Amino acid sequence: MSALDLTAITLTRSPNPSRSNRVCLPEAVAWFADEDHSAQPGCVSTVLLRTGSALCARLPHDKRQGLKRFVPELVDTAGDGCDEDRSRLAMDWLVRVYLPAWLSPVSGLDLAAASLAEHAPVLSVADAAEAMSGPRAAVRRSLHGLYNSEHWRHYRAHRTDLTLELSRRLSANAGDAAVVGTMAIAREFLPECGKLRLTVEQALLLAVCGHPTGDPDVRADGDPVDRVFPGIAAGIEDAVVELFARMIDVRPPGDQGWLATDPAEEARRVREC
């Protein structure tokens, strides 16, 4: 087989029937590792393979091409014993980066968002549940206030369409790749992950509908989701690529924020408690 020139290929959203200059991320790794053409190269960690595939499918074209830099690093990650720690990184990111990003635009939820972003590293499912309990309650209170407001009558008839559209867009967003990244701890984390997703959808509904503004012309005409979704979604695209980079070699970020402690050491500590 010919050696892969990363500058000469275009990464596609989905797998391709044969090898050419258009390949998805896993196919590029198989080519780089001198494996047969495949979207499931044997040299890649299962967690990284599924997360990378999800990223490839959900990122816009230009950002997808940026994933080419990870091709050499993905080789020989299979069987390295780090997949559970990678999934814990993804869980922590979902709680302390993804969730507060969607809460921040909602009036009255800034403290709830800050409590998550500034929370200590979340390295167990129990930690995740504890961290999210207060913000989840705050979102429910805000939602109850919206439903009981005069403002809500402008949106009530559109509620089903809005919630379906929010769910569709969230599923298509690159941040959803982090959910895939938790697969090594999915049995324990899945119930909390479902609560996290519901909280995000509720927060987005609040952001789309807003709170009473005194503006009698506010309506749900057009595509109100576009008022809040694109800007947040674009930031999350960049953040989840950063997560993927850290999942590859299981390293914390360099600042004192998200997972500032060593994840492998902390994961062992949590398991021993």
C-alpha positions in Angstrom: 0.0 0.0 0.0 1.1 3.6 -0.6 1.9 5.8 2.4 -0.7 8.3 3.4 -0.1 12.0 2.8 -2.4 13.7 5.3 -2.3 16.9 3.3 -3.7 15.2 0.2 -6.8 13.7 1.7 -10.3 15.1 2.5 -12.0 13.7 5.6 -15.6 12.8 4.9 -18.6 12.5 7.3 -19.1 8.7 6.7 -17.2 5.7 5.6 -16.3 5.1 1.9 -16.5 1.8 -0.1 -12.9 2.1 -1.3 -9.7 3.9 -0.5 -9.2 7.3 -2.3 -8.3 10.8 -1.3 -11.7 11.0 0.4 -11.8 8.9 3.6 -13.4 9.3 7.0 -11.2 9.6 10.1 -11.0 5.9 11.0 -10.2 5.0 7.4 -7.4 7.5 7.4 -6.0 5.9 10.5 -6.2 2.4 8.9 -4.3 3.8 5.9 -1.7 5.5 8.0 -1.2 2.3 10.0 -0.8 0.3 6.8 -4.0 -1.7 7.6 -6.5 -2.8 4.9 -9.2 -0.2 4.1 -11.6 -0.2 7.0 -13.7 2.2 9.1 -12.8 0.0 12.1 -9.0 -0.1 12.3 -7.7 -2.7 14.8 -5.0 -0.3 16.1 -7.4 2.2 17.6 -9.0 2.2 21.1 -12.7 1.4 20.9 -13.6 4.6 22.8 -11.5 6.8 20.6 -12.7 5.0 17.4 -16.4 5.6 18.3 -15.8 9.2 19.5 -13.7 10.0 16.5 -16.4 8.6 14.1 -19.1 10.7 15.8 -16.9 13.8 15.6 -16.3 13.2 11.9 -20.0 12.8 11.3 -21.1 15.9 13.2 -18.4 18.6 12.6 -18.8 21.0 9.7 -16.4 20.5 6.8 -13.6 22.9 7.7 -13.4 21.7 11.4 -13.6 18.1 10.3 -10.4 18.6 8.2 -8.7 19.7 11.4 -9.1 16.1 12.8 -6.4 15.0 10.4 -3.8 16.0 13.0 -4.9 13.2 15.3 -4.4 10.4 12.8 -0.8 9.5 13.9 -1.7 9.8 17.6 -4.6 7.4 17.3 -2.4 4.5 16.0 -1.6 1.9 18.7 -4.1 3.2 21.2 -6.0 -0.1 21.1 -5.5 -2.2 24.3 -3.6 0.5 26.1 -5.8 0.1 29.2 -6.9 3.8 29.2 -10.4 3.6 27.9 -12.2 3.9 31.2 -10.2 6.9 32.1 -11.0 8.4 28.7 -14.7 7.8 29.4 -14.3 9.6 32.7 -12.7 12.5 30.9 -15.8 12.6 28.6 -18.2 12.4 31.6 -16.4 15.3 33.4 -16.4 17.4 30.2 -20.2 16.8 29.7 -20.9 18.0 33.3 -18.4 20.8 33.6 -18.1 22.2 30.0 -21.1 21.0 27.9 -23.9 21.5 30.4 -22.9 25.0 31.6 -22.4 26.1 28.0 -26.1 25.6 27.4 -27.2 27.0 30.7 -25.2 30.3 30.4 -27.5 32.1 27.9 -30.6 31.6 30.1 -31.5 34.5 32.3 -31.3 33.5 35.9 -29.2 30.4 35.3 -25.8 32.0 35.4 -25.0 30.9 38.9 -26.1 27.3 38.1 -23.8 27.4 35.1 -20.9 28.7 37.2 -21.4 26.1 39.9 -20.8 23.4 37.3 -17.9 25.1 35.5 -16.1 25.7 38.8 -16.9 22.3 40.3 -14.1 20.0 41.4 -13.2 17.3 38.8 -16.1 14.9 38.3 -14.6 11.4 38.2 -17.4 9.2 39.4 -21.0 8.9 38.5 -21.9 9.8 42.0 -19.9 13.0 41.6 -21.8 13.8 38.3 -25.2 13.3 40.0 -24.2 15.5 42.9 -22.8 18.3 40.7 -25.9 18.3 38.4 -28.6 18.1 41.1 -28.7 21.9 42.0 -28.5 23.1 38.4 -31.2 20.7 37.3 -33.5 21.9 40.0 -32.8 25.5 39.0 -33.7 24.7 35.4 -37.0 23.1 36.5 -37.9 26.1 38.5 -37.2 28.4 35.6 -39.2 26.2 33.3 -42.1 26.2 35.7 -42.0 30.0 35.8 -42.0 30.2 32.0 -45.0 27.8 31.8 -46.9 30.0 34.2 -46.1 33.3 32.5 -48.2 35.3 30.1 -45.1 35.2 27.8 -45.6 31.4 27.3 -48.9 31.8 25.5 -46.9 33.0 22.4 -45.1 29.7 22.3 -47.5 27.1 23.8 -48.9 26.1 20.4 -45.3 25.6 19.0 -44.0 23.6 22.0 -43.9 20.2 20.3 -42.2 21.6 17.2 -39.7 23.5 19.3 -38.8 20.5 21.5 -38.4 18.2 18.5 -36.2 20.7 16.7 -34.1 21.2 19.8 -33.6 17.4 20.2 -32.8 17.0 16.5 -30.2 19.8 16.6 -28.6 18.5 19.8 -28.3 15.0 18.3 -26.5 16.5 15.3 -24.2 18.7 17.2 -20.6 17.6 17.7 -20.9 17.7 21.4 -22.9 14.5 21.2 -19.6 12.8 20.5 -18.7 13.1 24.1 -21.7 11.0 25.0 -20.3 8.3 22.8 -17.0 8.8 24.6 -18.5 7.7 27.9 -19.1 4.2 26.5 -16.6 2.5 28.8 -18.7 3.6 31.9 -22.1 3.7 30.1 -23.7 1.1 32.3 -23.3 3.4 35.4 -23.5 6.8 33.7 -26.3 6.3 31.2 -29.1 7.3 33.6 -27.3 10.5 34.6 -26.5 11.2 31.0 -30.2 11.0 30.2 -30.9 13.6 32.9 -28.1 15.8 31.6 -29.6 15.7 28.1 -33.1 16.5 29.3 -31.7 19.4 31.3 -30.0 20.8 28.2 -33.2 20.5 26.2 -35.1 22.3 28.9 -32.4 25.1 29.1 -32.5 25.5 25.4 -36.3 25.8 25.5 -35.9 28.5 28.1 -33.3 30.3 26.0 -35.4 30.1 22.9 -38.6 31.3 24.5 -37.0 33.6 27.0 -38.6 35.2 30.0 -41.3 37.9 29.9 -39.8 41.0 28.3 -42.8 43.2 28.0 -42.6 43.0 24.2 -46.1 42.2 22.8 -44.6 41.4 19.4 -42.6 38.4 20.6 -43.8 35.4 18.7 -42.5 31.9 17.7 -42.6 32.8 14.0 -39.7 31.8 11.7 -37.0 29.7 13.4 -36.6 30.9 16.9 -34.0 28.2 17.6 -31.5 30.1 15.4 -31.6 33.0 17.9 -29.6 31.0 20.4 -28.4 27.7 19.0 -25.6 28.4 16.4 -23.4 30.5 18.6 -23.4 28.0 21.5 -23.1 25.0 19.1 -20.0 26.5 17.4 -18.2 26.9 20.7 -19.0 23.4 21.7 -17.6 22.1 18.5 -14.2 23.6 19.4 -14.4 22.4 22.9 -15.2 18.8 22.0 -12.2 18.7 19.7 -10.1 19.8 22.6 -11.7 17.0 24.7 -10.8 14.5 22.0 -7.2 15.6 22.0 -7.0 15.0 25.7 -8.8 11.7 25.5 -6.2 10.4 23.1 -3.3 10.6 25.6 -5.4 10.9 28.7 -4.1 14.2 29.9 -5.7 17.0 31.8 -5.8 20.6 30.5 -2.9 22.9 31.5 -5.0 25.4 33.5 -6.6 25.0 36.9 -10.0 24.3 35.5 -11.4 21.3 33.8 -9.8 18.1 35.2 -6.7 20.0 36.4 -5.6 16.9 38.4 -4.2 13.8 36.8 -7.2 11.8 35.6 -5.6 8.4 35.8 -4.4 9.0 39.4 -7.8 10.5 40.4 -9.7 7.6 38.8 -7.7 5.1 40.7 -8.4 7.1 43.9 -12.1 7.1 43.3 -12.1 3.3 42.6 -10.3 2.7 45.8 -12.7 4.7 48.0 
